[in-house]
Amino acid sequence: MDDKLKQTKEAYQLLFDADDGIIVLDDLENRFHINTTTFSSDPHDTAFREGQRSVVLFIKNMLINDEYFQRLIEEHSNE
């Protein structure tokens, strides 16, 4: 991972690990269809909702600890 991406991920993690960040992320998940369907009979509405959802998924992806998942992959590959 290059330094700029690593620095950006650390900034996301610092922001969303704070109490206010947790509240905001929870609100974004509820507001933008993380746990509900994005389907609508109007395909434009569905596309719009998927766009909203993808932003929240991007944020959550930035919060993933890469080292933790790398250890899990290594542990399971040794079994």
ZIJOTA-V876012 format. One record per helix or strand of 3 or more residues. SS is the DSSP state (2 for helix, 1 for strand). FROM is the first residue (numbers start at 0). LEN is the number of residues. Records with the same first field share a line. If there is no record, write none. Layout:
SS=FROM-LEN ; FROM-LEN
This chain:
2=2-15 ; 18-13 ; 42-20 ; 65-12
